Amino acid sequence: MPNVSLNRKRAKLKQVLGIRARLALLAVILVAPLMLERIRSLEEARVKQIAQATTEFSIVARHSADAQREVISSVETILKSEAFIRASAGGISRSCDVLRASLPSSLPWIRTLLIAGEEGRIQCSTNNMYVGLDLSDRPYFQQAQQTGRFVLSDFLLARPAQTPTVMAAYPVSAMGSDSGAVVLATVNLDWMSKVMNNLGGRPGISAMLVDSAGTVLAAPADQRSEIGRPLDNMPLMSAIADMALRSDQDEGSLSFMAVDGSKRAVSFIRIAGTNARLITSIDEDKVSAAVNRDIRTAYLQLGFVVVFVLLGALIAAEKLVIKPIEMLADMAKRFGEGDLSARAARNRLPSEFVPLARAFNAMAAQLGQRERELVASNDRLTVMASIDMLSGLANRRGFQSRLDFEWMRAQQYGSDLSLLMIDVDHFKLYNDSYGHLEGDACLTRLGETLSGIAADTMGFAARYGGEEFCLLLPNTDQARAGEIGEKVRGAVLKLSLPHITSNHMLVTVSIGVAATKPNDALRPGDLIEAADAALYAAKHRGRNTVAEHGIVRLSEGDADMAMAG
């Protein structure tokens, strides 16, 4: 058993390592090391490029964060100045006049300056539409009063114009005053986005300034559509939203696999004095797109070179070795499938294969002759299996095949099909009186007679068994079948075969006739049974007669049958 297993493994190995496989392996051995070395160098370049882009962008992001910090610091400075004026002006009217005149044009990111009283209602503003507005329910207003420090709100829509903005608030009490008033400023988010424009326009790189709740406050021009959206609604950023916003660190970074399958590196920087954070994201695949293209090109070149070398080796091998083998194999396959004329064309083969082709052709000629002899023998046996040798008619097996065929054809075309069951009267007594040899001769004469009538009526005659014959009549209704039955009965009488034990002193036959239109509710056996019943009726009437029965349905949809005379 171990030897058998080892031989099988060797055979499988030889099959796998065929001529083509060996040539392909040779091509790979020759070319692959050089191409793989190039791919390795490109992979190293890809890693370096990603690291360089990450470092460069981190520096730019830090500068942008410093710029945002300066913007917010300038707002804080203005608010502190206004708080000092309010604390020292000695009245609301004086401080409001100073406020309206103190909005610097050099700080375009400040839209509006406002002063809200202790109860939260705006007392004065550089934009009169805000006067009287109640801010007491705003968290930033409450936080400024409670903490006594500068507060920058989260993203909000400023009332009543519903303009996207953030609010900066500074309590007057921070200046040593006992006043509960708060100085506020609306910050122009468009200007905060302009500060970040140096972070935009880079493939695979995104940046955004978000508030403490994760809502985008500012973004470069090419990402402006993200402003006002929470990070949780951004598939590529939701994975890091929680970590970046809840971290106690001022700076941090992490790498993760995004939902789209891209590898991303993300870093965040807290804007000093606020809960806002600048978040930057680098898509490594897009950053290294050029190197990735080079790597793909290298792989394609590797494949091309391997294919080119392989084709060069295959051209000669295909013509000199593989093609002749395939031709001989195809000839053998065709011959095995029954094409006895299949021969190998020796003039199309290399000289080394000519002896093999000659031997194949000689073997094919011998096998072809034997095949033809075997087919002829089988045909003779098939005919003999369907023919009754005594009467020369089809036997029961042949009759059954023909009945099935004619039944199917009659059902397809909706035509009539009739059957005559013919039995020799008192044939046992005939054999007892004249001997079996004369009985066989009598059956032979009857077979010849039925064969002639079948030819005249386009019918099919068969010996059903013993002294019983049948005549199948396609496209024949019951009336015509009855006439043919009388013709058969008369033809047998004309033979004038003596039968001393018969009442008629001659050989006679009893005939049962049945006819029907085949349909799905009937089967061929029903026609045979009806003809048998008719034959029984003919014998019951005294023999040497023809009896007719038909097949009728008892009721529509009922599969039971009845015989009708």
C-alpha positions in Angstrom: 0.0 0.0 0.0 2.8 2.6 0.7 4.3 1.9 -2.7 0.9 2.4 -4.4 0.4 5.7 -2.5 3.8 6.9 -3.5 3.3 6.1 -7.1 0.0 8.0 -7.2 1.7 11.1 -5.7 4.5 10.8 -8.3 1.9 10.6 -11.1 0.1 13.7 -9.8 3.4 15.6 -9.5 4.3 14.8 -13.1 0.8 15.9 -14.2 1.2 19.2 -12.4 4.8 19.8 -13.6 4.0 19.4 -17.3 5.9 21.1 -20.1 4.0 24.4 -19.9 4.3 24.5 -16.1 8.1 23.9 -16.3 8.5 26.6 -18.9 6.5 29.1 -16.8 8.6 28.2 -13.7 11.8 28.9 -15.7 10.5 32.3 -16.8 9.6 33.2 -13.2 13.0 32.1 -12.0 14.8 34.2 -14.6 12.8 37.4 -14.3 11.1 37.6 -10.9 14.1 38.5 -8.7 14.9 41.6 -10.8 11.3 42.8 -10.8 10.7 42.0 -7.2 13.8 44.0 -6.2 12.3 47.0 -8.1 8.9 46.5 -6.4 10.7 46.4 -3.0 12.4 49.7 -3.6 9.2 51.3 -4.7 7.5 50.1 -1.5 10.3 51.7 0.5 9.8 54.9 -1.4 6.1 54.8 -0.7 6.7 54.5 3.1 9.1 57.4 3.0 6.7 59.5 1.0 3.9 59.0 3.4 6.2 59.8 6.4 7.4 62.9 4.6 3.9 64.1 3.8 2.7 63.4 7.3 5.6 65.5 8.8 5.2 68.3 6.3 1.4 68.5 6.9 1.8 68.4 10.7 4.0 71.5 10.5 1.5 73.3 8.3 -1.3 72.2 10.6 0.5 73.5 13.6 1.0 76.8 11.9 -2.7 76.9 11.1 -3.6 76.1 14.7 -1.3 79.0 15.8 -3.2 81.3 13.4 -6.5 80.2 14.8 -5.2 80.8 18.3 -4.1 84.3 17.3 -7.6 85.0 15.9 -9.3 83.9 19.1 -6.7 85.7 21.2 -7.4 88.9 19.3 -11.1 88.5 20.0 -10.4 87.9 23.7 -8.3 91.1 23.8 -11.1 93.2 22.2 -13.6 91.8 24.7 -11.3 92.5 27.7 -10.9 96.1 26.5 -14.6 96.5 26.2 -15.2 94.9 29.6 -12.7 97.4 31.1 -14.4 100.3 29.5 -17.8 99.0 30.8 -16.4 98.6 34.3 -14.8 102.0 34.4 -17.2 104.1 32.2 -19.7 104.5 35.0 -22.8 104.0 32.9 -24.5 102.0 30.2 -24.9 104.9 27.8 -21.2 105.9 27.9 -20.0 102.3 27.4 -22.4 101.7 24.5 -21.1 104.8 22.7 -17.5 103.6 23.1 -18.6 100.1 22.0 -20.1 101.3 18.7 -17.0 103.2 17.9 -14.5 100.6 18.9 -15.1 97.8 16.4 -11.7 97.6 14.6 -11.7 97.2 10.8 -8.4 95.3 11.1 -10.2 92.4 12.7 -12.7 91.4 10.0 -13.4 88.1 11.8 -15.4 90.0 14.4 -18.8 90.6 13.0 -20.5 92.2 16.0 -19.7 93.5 19.5 -22.5 93.3 22.1 -23.1 94.1 25.8 -25.6 92.1 27.7 -26.9 93.0 31.1 -26.8 90.8 34.1 -30.3 89.4 33.3 -29.0 88.4 29.8 -30.8 91.0 27.6 -28.6 92.9 25.1 -28.3 96.5 26.1 -26.3 97.7 23.1 -24.6 96.4 20.0 -22.7 97.5 16.9 -25.6 96.0 15.0 -28.9 97.4 16.3 -30.9 94.3 15.3 -29.5 92.5 18.3 -30.6 95.1 20.9 -33.1 93.6 23.3 -32.3 90.0 22.4 -32.4 87.7 25.5 -29.3 85.5 25.9 -29.9 84.4 29.4 -30.6 80.8 28.3 -27.4 80.5 26.3 -24.8 78.2 27.8 -21.9 80.4 26.9 -23.5 83.4 28.6 -24.2 81.4 31.8 -20.6 79.9 31.7 -19.0 83.3 31.4 -21.0 84.6 34.4 -20.2 81.5 36.5 -16.5 81.1 35.7 -15.5 84.8 35.3 -13.4 83.8 32.3 -13.2 84.1 28.6 -15.6 81.6 26.9 -15.9 80.5 23.3 -19.2 78.8 22.4 -19.8 75.8 20.2 -21.2 76.1 16.7 -24.6 77.9 16.6 -27.0 79.9 14.5 -27.0 83.5 15.6 -30.5 85.0 16.3 -32.4 86.4 14.6 -30.7 86.1 11.2 -29.8 82.4 11.8 -26.2 83.1 10.7 -23.6 80.3 11.4 -21.2 81.6 14.0 -19.5 81.1 17.3 -19.9 83.5 20.3 -17.1 84.8 22.4 -18.0 86.1 25.9 -16.1 87.9 28.7 -17.7 88.9 32.0 -17.3 92.5 33.1 -16.8 91.1 36.7 -13.4 89.8 35.6 -12.2 93.4 35.7 -13.0 93.8 39.4 -16.4 95.2 38.9 -19.5 94.0 40.7 -21.5 94.3 37.5 -23.0 91.0 36.1 -22.9 92.3 32.5 -21.1 90.3 29.8 -19.3 91.6 26.7 -19.8 89.4 23.7 -18.6 89.1 20.1 -19.9 87.1 17.1 -17.0 85.5 15.2 -17.1 85.3 11.4 -16.6 81.6 10.6 -15.8 82.4 7.0 -12.7 84.2 8.2 -11.7 81.3 10.4 -12.0 79.1 7.3 -9.8 81.5 5.3 -7.1 81.1 7.9 -7.1 77.3 7.0 -6.9 77.7 3.2 -3.2 76.7 3.3 -4.4 73.2 4.5 -6.7 72.7 1.4 -6.1 71.7 -2.1 -4.0 68.6 -1.2 -5.2 65.2 -2.5 -6.0 62.8 0.3 -5.6 65.5 3.0 -8.5 67.1 5.0 -8.5 69.5 7.9 -11.3 71.0 10.0 -11.7 73.1 13.1 -14.4 71.6 15.4 -16.0 72.7 18.6 -16.3 70.7 21.9 -19.4 68.9 20.6 -17.6 67.8 17.4 -19.4 70.2 15.0 -17.2 71.6 12.2 -16.6 75.3 12.7 -14.2 76.0 9.8 -12.6 74.2 6.9 -10.5 75.0 3.8 -12.3 76.2 0.7 -12.4 72.8 -0.9 -14.0 71.3 2.2 -16.4 74.2 3.0 -19.5 72.0 2.7 -18.5 70.2 5.9 -19.1 73.3 8.0 -22.0 72.8 10.5 -21.9 69.1 10.2 -21.1 66.9 13.3 -18.1 64.5 12.9 -20.4 61.5 13.8 -22.2 62.1 10.4 -18.9 61.8 8.5 -18.1 58.2 7.7 -14.4 58.8 7.5 -14.1 60.8 10.7 -16.7 59.3 13.0 -14.2 56.6 14.1 -11.9 59.2 15.8 -14.5 61.7 16.9 -14.9 60.4 20.4 -11.2 60.0 21.1 -10.2 63.4 19.7 -12.9 65.3 21.6 -12.7 63.5 25.0 -8.9 63.4 25.2 -7.3 65.4 28.0 -4.2 65.9 25.8 -3.6 69.1 23.9 -2.3 67.1 21.0 -2.6 63.6 19.7 -2.5 61.3 16.7 -3.7 57.8 15.7 -4.0 55.6 12.6 -7.1 53.6 11.7 -8.7 51.8 8.7 -11.7 53.8 7.4 -15.0 52.3 6.4 -14.1 52.7 2.7 -11.0 50.5 3.3 -8.5 53.4 3.2 -5.7 53.7 5.8 -5.8 57.0 7.5 -3.5 58.9 9.9 -5.3 61.5 12.1 -3.9 64.2 14.4 -5.6 66.8 16.6 -4.4 70.0 18.3 -6.4 71.9 21.0 -6.7 75.7 20.4 -5.4 77.2 23.6 -8.0 78.8 25.9 -10.9 77.0 24.2 -12.3 73.5 23.7 -12.0 73.8 19.9 -9.7 71.4 18.2 -8.0 71.4 14.8 -8.3 67.9 13.3 -6.3 66.8 10.3 -6.6 63.6 8.3 -4.3 62.0 5.8 -5.4 59.3 3.3 -2.2 57.3 2.8 -3.5 55.7 -0.4 -4.2 59.1 -2.1 -1.0 60.7 -0.8 1.0 57.8 -2.2 -1.1 57.5 -5.4 1.9 58.2 -7.7 4.1 55.6 -6.0 1.1 53.2 -6.0 0.8 53.7 -9.7 4.5 52.9 -10.1 4.1 49.8 -8.0 1.2 48.6 -10.1 3.2 49.4 -13.3 6.0 47.3 -11.9 3.7 44.4 -11.3 2.3 44.7 -14.8 5.8 44.9 -16.2 6.7 41.8 -14.2 3.7 40.0 -15.6 4.4 41.2 -19.2 8.1 40.1 -19.1 7.1 36.7 -17.7 4.4 36.3 -20.4 6.9 37.4 -23.1 9.6 35.0 -22.0 7.0 32.2 -21.7 5.6 32.9 -25.1 9.1 32.8 -26.6 9.7 29.4 -25.1 6.2 28.1 -26.0 6.4 29.0 -29.7 8.9 26.3 -30.3 7.6 23.9 -27.8 4.0 24.3 -29.0 4.9 23.5 -32.6 7.4 20.8 -32.0 6.0 19.0 -28.9 2.6 20.1 -27.6 0.8 20.5 -30.9 1.7 17.0 -32.2 0.7 15.5 -28.9 -2.6 17.3 -28.9 -3.3 16.3 -32.5 -2.7 12.6 -31.7 -4.8 12.9 -28.5 -7.6 14.6 -30.5 -7.5 11.8 -33.1 -7.7 9.2 -30.3 -10.6 11.0 -28.6 -12.5 11.3 -31.9 -12.0 7.6 -32.5 -13.1 6.8 -29.0 -16.3 8.8 -29.5 -17.2 6.7 -32.5 -15.5 8.6 -35.4 -14.0 5.5 -37.1 -12.6 7.7 -39.9 -10.3 9.6 -37.6 -6.6 9.3 -38.7 -3.5 11.2 -37.8 -2.2 13.4 -40.7 1.5 12.3 -40.9 2.5 15.2 -43.2 1.6 17.7 -40.5 3.8 16.1 -37.8 7.5 16.4 -37.1 9.4 13.4 -38.2 9.9 12.2 -34.7 6.1 11.6 -34.3 5.6 9.9 -37.7 6.2 6.3 -36.4 3.7 6.9 -33.6 1.1 8.3 -36.1 1.7 5.3 -38.4 1.1 2.9 -35.5 -2.0 4.8 -34.4 -3.5 4.7 -37.9 -2.9 0.9 -38.2 -4.5 0.3 -34.9 -7.4 2.6 -35.8 -8.0 0.7 -39.0 -8.1 -2.7 -37.2 -10.4 -1.3 -34.4 -12.6 0.3 -37.0 -13.2 -2.9 -38.8 -14.0 -4.7 -35.6 -16.3 -1.9 -34.6 -18.2 -2.2 -37.8 -18.5 -6.0 -37.5 -19.8 -5.5 -33.9 -22.4 -2.9 -34.9 -23.6 -5.2 -37.7 -24.0 -8.1 -35.2 -25.8 -5.9 -32.7 -28.2 -4.6 -35.4 -29.0 -8.2 -36.4 -29.6 -9.1 -32.8 -31.8 -6.1 -32.3 -33.9 -7.1 -35.3 -34.1 -10.7 -34.1 -35.2 -9.5 -30.7 -38.2 -7.7 -32.2 -39.2 -10.3 -34.9 -41.1 -13.5 -34.4 -39.1 -16.0 -36.5 -42.1 -18.3 -37.1 -44.6 -15.9 -38.5 -42.2 -13.3 -39.8 -44.1 -10.6 -38.0 -43.0 -8.4 -35.1 -43.1 -10.1 -31.7 -44.8 -8.7 -28.6 -41.8 -6.6 -27.7 -41.8 -5.0 -31.2 -45.6 -4.5 -31.1 -45.4 -2.7 -27.7 -42.7 -0.3 -29.0 -44.8 0.5 -32.1 -48.0 0.9 -30.0 -46.3 3.4 -27.8 -45.0 5.4 -30.8 -48.4 5.4 -32.6 -50.2 6.3 -29.4 -48.0 9.3 -28.9 -48.3 10.4 -32.5 -52.1 10.0 -32.5 -52.3 12.0 -29.2 -50.2 14.8 -30.7 -52.3 15.1 -33.9 -55.7 14.1 -32.3 -56.2 11.2 -34.7 -57.9 7.8 -34.2 -56.1 4.6 -33.4 -57.6 1.2 -33.7 -56.4 -2.3 -32.7 -57.5 -5.8 -33.9 -56.8 -8.7 -31.5 -56.9 -11.9 -33.6 -57.1 -15.4 -32.1 -57.1 -18.7 -34.0 -60.2 -20.7 -33.1 -59.6 -24.1 -31.3 -55.8 -24.0 -32.1 -55.0 -26.4 -29.3 -57.3 -29.0 -30.9 -55.6 -28.2 -34.3 -52.2 -29.0 -32.8 -53.6 -32.2 -31.2 -55.1 -33.3 -34.5 -52.3 -32.4 -36.9 -49.2 -32.0 -34.8 -47.1 -29.1 -33.9 -45.3 -28.9 -37.2 -48.5 -28.4 -39.0 -49.5 -25.9 -36.3 -46.4 -23.9 -36.9 -47.0 -24.1 -40.7 -50.6 -22.8 -40.1 -49.3 -19.8 -38.0 -46.8 -19.1 -40.8 -49.6 -18.9 -43.4 -51.6 -16.6 -41.1 -48.6 -14.4 -40.6 -48.1 -14.0 -44.3 -51.8 -13.2 -44.7 -51.8 -10.5 -42.0 -48.5 -9.1 -43.4 -50.2 -8.5 -46.7 -53.3 -6.9 -45.2 -51.2 -4.7 -43.0 -49.3 -3.5 -46.1 -52.6 -2.7 -47.8 -54.1 -0.8 -44.9 -50.9 1.0 -43.7 -51.2 -1.0 -40.5 -48.7 -2.9 -38.3 -49.1 -6.7 -37.8 -47.5 -8.6 -34.9 -47.7 -12.0 -33.2 -48.9 -11.2 -29.7 -48.2 -14.7 -28.4 -49.1 -18.3 -29.1 -52.0 -18.4 -31.6 -52.9 -14.7 -31.0 -52.1 -12.0 -33.5 -52.8 -8.2 -33.5 -53.1 -5.6 -36.2 -52.5 -1.9 -35.2 -54.3 0.6 -37.5 -53.2 4.3 -37.2 -55.6 7.0 -38.5 -58.5 4.5 -38.5 -61.8 4.9 -36.7 -63.9 2.1 -35.3 -66.1 1.6 -38.4 -63.2 1.3 -40.7 -61.4 -1.0 -38.3 -64.5 -3.3 -38.2 -64.4 -3.5 -42.0 -60.7 -4.4 -41.9 -61.5 -7.1 -39.2 -64.0 -8.6 -41.6 -61.4 -8.5 -44.3 -59.0 -10.5 -42.1 -61.6 -13.0 -41.1 -62.5 -13.6 -44.8 -58.9 -13.8 -45.9 -58.3 -16.6 -43.3 -61.3 -18.5 -44.6 -60.0 -18.3 -48.2 -56.8 -20.0 -47.1 -59.0 -23.1 -46.8 -56.8 -24.7 -44.1 -58.6 -27.9 -43.0 -59.6 -28.2 -39.3 -61.6 -31.3 -38.6 -62.3 -30.5 -35.0 -63.8 -27.1 -35.8 -67.5 -26.6 -36.5 -66.5 -24.9 -39.8 -64.1 -27.7 -40.8 -61.6 -25.0 -41.7 -59.2 -22.8 -39.7 -61.0 -19.7 -38.6 -60.2 -16.7 -36.4 -62.1 -14.6 -33.9 -61.4 -10.9 -34.0 -61.9 -8.2 -31.3 -61.9 -4.6 -32.5 -61.3 -1.5 -30.3 -60.7 2.1 -31.3 -60.1 5.4 -29.5 -58.6 8.9 -29.7 -55.6 8.8 -27.3 -55.6 11.5 -24.6 -53.9 12.2 -21.2 -56.6 10.3 -19.4 -55.9 7.0 -21.3 -52.9 4.8 -21.7 -52.0 2.3 -24.4 -52.8 -0.6 -22.1 -56.5 0.6 -22.1 -56.7 0.0 -25.9 -55.3 -3.5 -25.5 -57.7 -4.3 -22.7 -60.6 -3.1 -24.9 -59.5 -5.2 -27.8 -59.1 -8.2 -25.5 -62.7 -7.7 -24.2 -64.0 -7.5 -27.8 -62.1 -10.7 -28.7 -63.7 -12.4 -25.7 -67.1 -11.2 -26.9 -66.4 -12.6 -30.4 -65.5 -16.1 -29.0 -68.6 -15.9 -26.8 -70.7 -15.4 -29.9 -69.5 -18.7 -31.5 -66.1 -17.7 -33.0 -65.3 -17.0 -36.6 -66.7 -13.5 -36.1 -65.8 -9.9 -35.5 -66.8 -8.0 -32.3 -66.4 -4.3 -31.8 -65.9 -2.5 -28.5 -65.0 1.1 -27.9 -63.5 3.1 -25.0 -65.9 5.7 -23.4 -65.5 7.9 -20.4 -67.9 7.5 -17.5 -67.8 11.2 -16.6 -65.8 14.3 -17.3 -62.7 14.4 -15.1 -63.1 10.7 -14.1 -60.2 8.4 -14.9 -62.3 5.2 -14.8 -63.0 3.6 -18.2 -65.9 1.3 -19.5 -66.2 -0.9 -22.5 -69.1 -0.2 -24.9 -70.3 -2.6 -27.7 
